[in-house]
Amino acid sequence: MTDKKFELTDLATGKKSTLDVKTPTIGPNVLNIAPLAKDHNVFTFDPGFMSTASCESKITYIDGDNGILLHRGIPIEQLAEKSNFLEVSYLLINGELPNGDQLKEFSHAIQYHTMLNESLLRFFNGFHYNAHPMAMLSGVVASMSAFYHDSMDINNPRHREIFAHRIIAKIPTIAAAAYKHSLGQPFIYPRNDLDYCSNLLNMFFSVPCENYQVDPVAAQALDLLFILHADHEQNASTSTVRLAGSTGTNPYSAISSGISALWGPAHGGANEAVLAMLEQIGTVDNITKYVAKAKDKNDNFRLMGFGHRVYKNFDPRATIIRGMCHKVLAKLGKSDNPLFELALRLEEVALKDEYFIERKLYPNVDFYSGVIYSALGIPRSMFTVMFAIARAVGWVAHWQEMIADPGMKIGRPRQLYTGSAKRDYVDISKRG
Ligand code: CMC
């Protein structure tokens, strides 16, 4: 809190109230409106949370006007260049970079929690082969609450830690099981001798009848994509995890609700939608036509992978991924990638267009990620699952931060009621 204050006057009654201002470490000040309801019987109205900070957090900072993203204060560009996904996971959850022993211990805990209970694995037989993998992922993650309910006291820090390890370790196994189920192939058990991303690729692409060697270029590319997706402060899915978790529910259920929120095309589902859009556009010649459709208010078509609630400048993650596309495609011997060429050209056209310039619409993290996923052989329906694997770390970090806060309150927004005023029940015989 600072000595800065805001004064609010009810012009009808002349009643004045003083509101405190909370100062963040960096970023805009935050007006504390919590006393308004109690002192003045008035609520604030902010659909879509355009101006509302829903909580206090120390995990991630975004400056949308300048394209800055910091995790625990460290710029995403440095983490992308120098770190790896498990180290970033440790940083997000614990607040500091680990020393050598801490990283070894954390990595070991993740590596040795990768197996699923066999009963959980049998759940997949209940899904039709063409079930969307995000539906299977949210269903099976929610079911983990049935397996670990008795050993999950949310007020016990050690239980919370084990929960974190289990989620980060088992989500890739569940994702791979969903993929194998959709193909009708046998499930491949995790291998604890492999690093996080190599293990994931092995569970996805190996089959019992053949030798499969993980391509280290592919594992490294996936690790980098996971770093870029690991957290993004109070986005829709993280806010969903916090809201569900604020009731004290089993955290596996809270994570499952985050997976459901992520699935939508305005959020994590955009990576799948971008590829569908690029395939629909087909060739460079059609770009002008589709850009015109995106600008037409009578047409539902939007440029998927463009625009962001917070970034009104380049999304720094998109810049890193675009650079990465060039390198990874070259290393995989797939430089001649028509989808990437089309995406680059589309970006170029949109960024010169007055409509996109005026509204500050830039490519976001999802615009280029699908190009890399498809170059790695990951099918389009699995793209959002990949996002969920990485974002699970952010969800866990935010859930932990909220539960450990002694001032935690159940999330319970209010509303602007515009329905009927009080009226009497009418008997069915008297209704028109
Ligand atoms: N294509 C065309 N017009 C757009 C787009 C787009 N992708 N995005 C926003 N606009 C227009 C929108 O029509 C509106 O115009 P006007 O002021 O004339 O009514 C203006 O820009 C502001 O858009 P908004 O929908 O009010 O902005 P928002 O902050 O509520 O929505 C968004 C942000 C990301 C949902 C939106 O930009 C969008 O739908 N983008 C496409 C989906 C997408 O790529 N989502 C991934 C987001 S990043 C990763 C993640 O969060 O998981």
Residues whose N, C-alpha, C, O or C-beta is under 5 A from the ligand:
A	BS01	CMC	P265 A266 H267 G268 A270 A294 R302 L303 M304 G305 F306 G307 H308 R309 R359 N364 V365 D366
